[in-house]
Amino acid sequence: MQKIYIYDSTLRDGMQAEGISFSLEDKLKIVEQLDAMGVDYIEAGNPGSNPKDLDLFNVLQEKGLGHARLVAFGSTRRANIDAEGDRNLSAMLAAGTSAIAIFGKSWDFHVTQVLHTTLDENLRMIADSVAYMKQHGKEVIFDAEHFFDGYKRNPEYAMKTLEAAVNAGADSLALCDTNGGAFPMEIYDITKCVVERFNIPVGIHCHNDGGMAVANTIMGVQAGAVQVQGTLNGYGERCGNADLFPIIANLQLKMGYRCIPDEKMAELTTISRYISEIANLPPDTKAPYVGASAFTHKAGMHIDAVLKAPTSFEHIDPALIGNSRRLLMSEMSGRSTVLTRMKRFDQSLTKDSPEVQAVIDELKRLEYEGYQFEGAEASFDLLIMKQLGRYKKLFDIKDFKVIADQPWQSEDNSAVAMIKVLVDGTEEMTAAEGDGPVDALDKALRKALEVFYPQLKKMHLTDYKVRVLDSRAATAAKVRVLIESSDGQYSWSTVGVSTNIIAASWIAMIDAIEYMLLKGDDI
Amino acid sequence: MQKIYIYDSTLRDGMQAEGISFSLEDKLKIVEQLDAMGVDYIEAGNPGSNPKDLDLFNVLQEKGLGHARLVAFGSTRRANIDAEGDRNLSAMLAAGTSAIAIFGKSWDFHVTQVLHTTLDENLRMIADSVAYMKQHGKEVIFDAEHFFDGYKRNPEYAMKTLEAAVNAGADSLALCDTNGGAFPMEIYDITKCVVERFNIPVGIHCHNDGGMAVANTIMGVQAGAVQVQGTLNGYGERCGNADLFPIIANLQLKMGYRCIPDEKMAELTTISRYISEIANLPPDTKAPYVGASAFTHKAGMHIDAVLKAPTSFEHIDPALIGNSRRLLMSEMSGRSTVLTRMKRFDQSLTKDSPEVQAVIDELKRLEYEGYQFEGAEASFDLLIMKQLGRYKKLFDIKDFKVIADQPWQSEDNSAVAMIKVLVDGTEEMTAAEGDGPVDALDKALRKALEVFYPQLKKMHLTDYKVRVLDSRAATAAKVRVLIESSDGQYSWSTVGVSTNIIAASWIAMIDAIEYMLLKGDDI
């Protein structure tokens, strides 16, 4: 099996993404993930342009890495000075990594119009910078910026820039589609020319501006590239970089290349979601291979077929990358999906049971109101329990009131909630403070109910999401709140919809508590 | 210029996406957009499996379309019955469209394992169904389901299914990568075989499970396909269908094909965002060509280069598809971006002005707290005005209190806010009811301030977004609220961050009002 070297640039090119800003702590967590995952190179920063990146390199040197090599990234020396006197190159050396990625211009237009120097001086800048790093004993990757755009306009000059790097001792060449607009066939043909011309390993670095970064990378590998540059979840400037997850999955699961250890493949889904947590961006549910919807079926016909034979509508077994199949509860999912879920409560139900129709009708009505049970299985189970007569009201809320004061006076506890509950004829009234009205209400509700149901002490909220359903109606818009709760062992999700965020949160909270109290061991 | 026929399936395959559920009204709006945009075919539903789709076809027949042809979609007849007696085929006829898409199995495995019939009967099912539709005078597109997977396992049989359709009179063949796992080179080679073998137009229908749907479609066209099937924004089951926006842009702006009228190209960005509004899904900011980040630059070095020469980091001129360049306000965007924005207030500022450094410092501090000014330019302008001494406090809030009652008692006005403002030594106290605490507060604040600033009557909120920043902290997590306001002529965006949703909304509301009152004509 041919080895493909995985070169991650999440901490450098990924940081260019709109909405992403990693702290030092975040970066350390990401490096740890990447190293454990088995990537070969981690490009951890550009110390010349971001001096803060040196802190990261210092910490990483002390910690040490397992398999991966750390890479410091930076440009060739500036025009008309010595490499020794260039502070970018000095900063890269100061990073203390064993490998260095030097990027230089391969597109004549950039040399004259952006760098404002001569084509010959640019070649010397490349050669000097590479040679300088080789003198310092570094592994040098030459990143040929805008290589494909440059090659298409002036192939001779583009090749000369690679030649300058190779002659100066570069260990490998990375061909960059920096503006992300190249086509798969172009990438294939041009990469092939380079692979045939030079005797050192060639890498491919694509961006997604044409929506083809993954395919372009695959075509580069098919043309002979052995190093793949990309980022986790495709984070990167504009439309993003090539996403390493589908690239690794495509290469390793389907094309017979080896990118990372086989036993790491089943961790990719978890890693992808963990990285989006760190990036504080919602995971892309549609993401190939690792997205929550990637193996999710909605159409009744497809669900039936997948239950008969998984490969009928799944290109791979989701377990191979640690993902899983989901059959959606929705109007379109059809009777059999609802029935499957309902049978967990009552094995004797059939497609024609009136209870099944009743649940489908209720589902349609609630979906129309803005509910979605696709991520709120516990609320859906409660709905089933109500239809099956399995639901029992365990408490009544007699009254509640939330008062929020101007938040600048008491920063942390700016809201107070009062609540009165009734359980088996006994009233309990409590109050609690919180960070805002929803938090205060949540605390007061638990405090009141724990008197009767001490097992609620084990329960806590682990996730809280707000989605504005019709944002054009501004502050009076409908909101959908999704809450995830846990008792330390299991976790479950509930949903509430209202024009009032307190009410929506309230509905989801009540469902979460009722589910915890009612679920028993059979769910 | 060669014409490529655009075949949209947003209303059929797009509806399979998780989280999408179009109403009849939604569908009519989408059809209107598609027709105006100049697509050639609109696949509007599957009347056999979703009888409600017939309502849509009925309404559309009365309204009539401009350029586009409507298509009804459905499967071949069931096994071992006559085409005349098949209710799927009858439902398709009842739709009254001039074109029909019939999908049939091209993968032997599906015939025997999912349909549970014989390979020969499947060929007859295809032939009978196509012939039946031709007898009724329809244009027939034969959708060869799982064609690429089928061809890879049993090329002879896959070709026979196409032959059955062609011999029965099909007008065109659409080759489907139904499971979305094919590779660009495979798509190219197999499509080429089909194009060379048959004399009727060939289409390509890709899914994104390998992350390569756009590229695969392009490769299909390069191999000779003249019809492209996809959906708006790539909506579709699992990882989605091929996204028509980047496909049309790639083909028409870069490869010299004609897909839609040239004058419609600059509307694509607007259409994409409108469709996500209808779908009630957040627009994909990273979407190639049409995403809000697609031409957004953050790195100082890239911003400098783009200002010198746009093509340096942009693969096309964003205006060609109605998108625009954005230079981000962020720690990484560098001094020149901040300076450009600040110069709108004071032309005499330079990179070295201490005010510029002060704004950068404040920006870093606030970003650390969770602020993001990337979508909140008005809040950023206020920050600049404060540093430049241009800000004037026009009102003080002396007190506010929000009371929220149990929402089930008064559905629409479940919260009340009281507020006291002080303007030029005069106090004004008001109260207002609202749908939840934020809405009540917004109404009370305006009511109080309109007494002093009647121009606020023209102002209204047009968008309200809530983002939970650290959802793991559940209801006590930090939230970021983005508000968009308008005075009917201009609109502006502001931001607030707090652990308390009322406080975060409050900060953004105050910014919005202050900006309206302070902006004058020079901004």
Chai-1 contact restraints between the chains, C-beta under 6 A:
chainA,res_idxA,chainB,res_idxB,connection_type,confidence,min_distance_angstrom,max_distance_angstrom,comment,restraint_id
A,Q16,B,K298,contact,1.0,0.0,6.0,A-B,restraint_1
A,Q16,B,A299,contact,1.0,0.0,6.0,A-B,restraint_2
A,E18,B,S293,contact,1.0,0.0,6.0,A-B,restraint_3
A,E18,B,T296,contact,1.0,0.0,6.0,A-B,restraint_4
A,E18,B,E374,contact,1.0,0.0,6.0,A-B,restraint_5
A,Q113,B,A309,contact,1.0,0.0,6.0,A-B,restraint_6
A,V114,B,A305,contact,1.0,0.0,6.0,A-B,restraint_7
A,V114,B,K308,contact,1.0,0.0,6.0,A-B,restraint_8
A,V114,B,S312,contact,1.0,0.0,6.0,A-B,restraint_9
A,N179,B,H315,contact,1.0,0.0,6.0,A-B,restraint_10
A,G180,B,H315,contact,1.0,0.0,6.0,A-B,restraint_11
A,G181,B,H315,contact,1.0,0.0,6.0,A-B,restraint_12
A,P184,B,P184,contact,1.0,0.0,6.0,A-B,restraint_13
A,P184,B,A215,contact,1.0,0.0,6.0,A-B,restraint_14
A,D209,B,P288,contact,1.0,0.0,6.0,A-B,restraint_15
A,D209,B,H315,contact,1.0,0.0,6.0,A-B,restraint_16
A,G210,B,N250,contact,1.0,0.0,6.0,A-B,restraint_17
A,G210,B,P288,contact,1.0,0.0,6.0,A-B,restraint_18
A,G211,B,V214,contact,1.0,0.0,6.0,A-B,restraint_19
A,G211,B,P246,contact,1.0,0.0,6.0,A-B,restraint_20
A,G211,B,P288,contact,1.0,0.0,6.0,A-B,restraint_21
A,M212,B,V214,contact,1.0,0.0,6.0,A-B,restraint_22
A,M212,B,A215,contact,1.0,0.0,6.0,A-B,restraint_23
A,V214,B,G211,contact,1.0,0.0,6.0,A-B,restraint_24
A,V214,B,M212,contact,1.0,0.0,6.0,A-B,restraint_25
A,A215,B,P184,contact,1.0,0.0,6.0,A-B,restraint_26
A,A215,B,M212,contact,1.0,0.0,6.0,A-B,restraint_27
A,A215,B,A215,contact,1.0,0.0,6.0,A-B,restraint_28
A,R238,B,S293,contact,1.0,0.0,6.0,A-B,restraint_29
A,R238,B,A294,contact,1.0,0.0,6.0,A-B,restraint_30
A,C239,B,K286,contact,1.0,0.0,6.0,A-B,restraint_31
A,C239,B,P288,contact,1.0,0.0,6.0,A-B,restraint_32
A,C239,B,A294,contact,1.0,0.0,6.0,A-B,restraint_33
A,G240,B,K286,contact,1.0,0.0,6.0,A-B,restraint_34
A,P246,B,G211,contact,1.0,0.0,6.0,A-B,restraint_35
A,N250,B,G210,contact,1.0,0.0,6.0,A-B,restraint_36
A,K286,B,C239,contact,1.0,0.0,6.0,A-B,restraint_37
A,K286,B,G240,contact,1.0,0.0,6.0,A-B,restraint_38
A,P288,B,D209,contact,1.0,0.0,6.0,A-B,restraint_39
A,P288,B,G210,contact,1.0,0.0,6.0,A-B,restraint_40
A,P288,B,G211,contact,1.0,0.0,6.0,A-B,restraint_41
A,P288,B,C239,contact,1.0,0.0,6.0,A-B,restraint_42
A,S293,B,E18,contact,1.0,0.0,6.0,A-B,restraint_43
A,S293,B,R238,contact,1.0,0.0,6.0,A-B,restraint_44
A,A294,B,R238,contact,1.0,0.0,6.0,A-B,restraint_45
A,A294,B,C239,contact,1.0,0.0,6.0,A-B,restraint_46
A,T296,B,E18,contact,1.0,0.0,6.0,A-B,restraint_47
A,K298,B,Q16,contact,1.0,0.0,6.0,A-B,restraint_48
A,A299,B,Q16,contact,1.0,0.0,6.0,A-B,restraint_49
A,A305,B,V114,contact,1.0,0.0,6.0,A-B,restraint_50
A,K308,B,V114,contact,1.0,0.0,6.0,A-B,restraint_51
A,A309,B,Q113,contact,1.0,0.0,6.0,A-B,restraint_52
A,S312,B,V114,contact,1.0,0.0,6.0,A-B,restraint_53
A,H315,B,N179,contact,1.0,0.0,6.0,A-B,restraint_54
A,H315,B,G180,contact,1.0,0.0,6.0,A-B,restraint_55
A,H315,B,G181,contact,1.0,0.0,6.0,A-B,restraint_56
A,H315,B,D209,contact,1.0,0.0,6.0,A-B,restraint_57
A,E374,B,E18,contact,1.0,0.0,6.0,A-B,restraint_58
A,F400,B,Q406,contact,1.0,0.0,6.0,A-B,restraint_59
A,K401,B,D405,contact,1.0,0.0,6.0,A-B,restraint_60
A,V402,B,A404,contact,1.0,0.0,6.0,A-B,restraint_61
A,I403,B,I403,contact,1.0,0.0,6.0,A-B,restraint_62
A,A404,B,V402,contact,1.0,0.0,6.0,A-B,restraint_63
A,A404,B,I502,contact,1.0,0.0,6.0,A-B,restraint_64
A,D405,B,K401,contact,1.0,0.0,6.0,A-B,restraint_65
A,Q406,B,F400,contact,1.0,0.0,6.0,A-B,restraint_66
A,P407,B,N500,contact,1.0,0.0,6.0,A-B,restraint_67
A,P407,B,A503,contact,1.0,0.0,6.0,A-B,restraint_68
A,S414,B,N500,contact,1.0,0.0,6.0,A-B,restraint_69
A,D435,B,A476,contact,1.0,0.0,6.0,A-B,restraint_70
A,D435,B,T499,contact,1.0,0.0,6.0,A-B,restraint_71
A,D435,B,N500,contact,1.0,0.0,6.0,A-B,restraint_72
A,G436,B,N500,contact,1.0,0.0,6.0,A-B,restraint_73
A,G436,B,I501,contact,1.0,0.0,6.0,A-B,restraint_74
A,G436,B,I502,contact,1.0,0.0,6.0,A-B,restraint_75
A,P437,B,P437,contact,1.0,0.0,6.0,A-B,restraint_76
A,V438,B,T475,contact,1.0,0.0,6.0,A-B,restraint_77
A,D439,B,T475,contact,1.0,0.0,6.0,A-B,restraint_78
A,D439,B,A476,contact,1.0,0.0,6.0,A-B,restraint_79
A,D442,B,T475,contact,1.0,0.0,6.0,A-B,restraint_80
A,L461,B,A474,contact,1.0,0.0,6.0,A-B,restraint_81
A,L461,B,T475,contact,1.0,0.0,6.0,A-B,restraint_82
A,D463,B,S471,contact,1.0,0.0,6.0,A-B,restraint_83
A,Y464,B,S471,contact,1.0,0.0,6.0,A-B,restraint_84
A,Y464,B,A474,contact,1.0,0.0,6.0,A-B,restraint_85
A,Y464,B,T475,contact,1.0,0.0,6.0,A-B,restraint_86
A,K465,B,V468,contact,1.0,0.0,6.0,A-B,restraint_87
A,K465,B,S471,contact,1.0,0.0,6.0,A-B,restraint_88
A,V466,B,V466,contact,1.0,0.0,6.0,A-B,restraint_89
A,V466,B,V468,contact,1.0,0.0,6.0,A-B,restraint_90
A,V468,B,K465,contact,1.0,0.0,6.0,A-B,restraint_91
A,S471,B,D463,contact,1.0,0.0,6.0,A-B,restraint_92
A,S471,B,Y464,contact,1.0,0.0,6.0,A-B,restraint_93
A,S471,B,K465,contact,1.0,0.0,6.0,A-B,restraint_94
A,A474,B,L461,contact,1.0,0.0,6.0,A-B,restraint_95
A,A474,B,Y464,contact,1.0,0.0,6.0,A-B,restraint_96
A,T475,B,V438,contact,1.0,0.0,6.0,A-B,restraint_97
A,T475,B,D439,contact,1.0,0.0,6.0,A-B,restraint_98
A,T475,B,D442,contact,1.0,0.0,6.0,A-B,restraint_99
A,T475,B,L461,contact,1.0,0.0,6.0,A-B,restraint_100
A,T475,B,Y464,contact,1.0,0.0,6.0,A-B,restraint_101
A,A476,B,D435,contact,1.0,0.0,6.0,A-B,restraint_102
A,A476,B,D439,contact,1.0,0.0,6.0,A-B,restraint_103
A,T499,B,D435,contact,1.0,0.0,6.0,A-B,restraint_104
A,N500,B,P407,contact,1.0,0.0,6.0,A-B,restraint_105
A,N500,B,S414,contact,1.0,0.0,6.0,A-B,restraint_106
A,N500,B,D435,contact,1.0,0.0,6.0,A-B,restraint_107
A,N500,B,G436,contact,1.0,0.0,6.0,A-B,restraint_108
A,I501,B,G436,contact,1.0,0.0,6.0,A-B,restraint_109
A,I502,B,A404,contact,1.0,0.0,6.0,A-B,restraint_110
A,I502,B,G436,contact,1.0,0.0,6.0,A-B,restraint_111
A,A503,B,P407,contact,1.0,0.0,6.0,A-B,restraint_112
